[in-house]
Amino acid sequence: MSWQQKFKEGEELIRVKDYNGAISHFNNMLGEYKDEPKVYYWSLKYLGDIIGHMTRKDFFQAIDLYQKIINEYEGEDKLYELCQIDIARSYLEVGFDMLNNFDSMTQMIEIEDDEIAQYFEKIMKKRNDYIERAAEAIYKERL
C-alpha cells in the first residue's frame, strides 16, 4: 500500500472519530517511513493535530511536535507554514481554556477580608483591561 493510501486510511480514522486508532496508525507510519522525510513529518503533523486541538487538548505536546517539524523538515510544501499557524492556534486555545478556568474559579471565590477583596479587584481589572485591549484591537482592525 502506498503512503498516500495510508494517509487516506488515517484521515478516515479521524473522520469517524477513531482517534486512538488514528494515533496508532500515524505512529506506525513514523516507524515505517522514518527515512522518507515528507511522509514522516506529515505523519508527525497529524499526530500533533490529534493530540492537540482534535481530542486530547494536550496543546504543549502538540506544540513540541509542530516545533520539531519546523526545526527539522526541509520540504518545499506548506507544512512549515501550517505548523507555525498551529503553534499559534495551540497557544490561543490554551489561553481560552485558562481564561475559562479563571472565570469559573472566580465565581466560586467568597471574600470577606477587605484587603484580599482589593487584591482580587486588581486581578479582575487586569483581566478586564486585557479583554478591552483585545476588543479595541479587533474593532480597529475591522474599520
Secondary structure, DSSP 8 states (H G I E B T S, - for coil): --HHHHHHHHHHHHHTT-HHHHHHHHHHHHHHTTT-HHHHHHHHHHHHHIIIIITT--HHHHHHHHHHHHHH---SSTHHHHHHHHHHHHHHHHHHHHHHHHHHHHHH-----HHHHHHHHHHHHHHHHHHHHHHHHHHHHH-
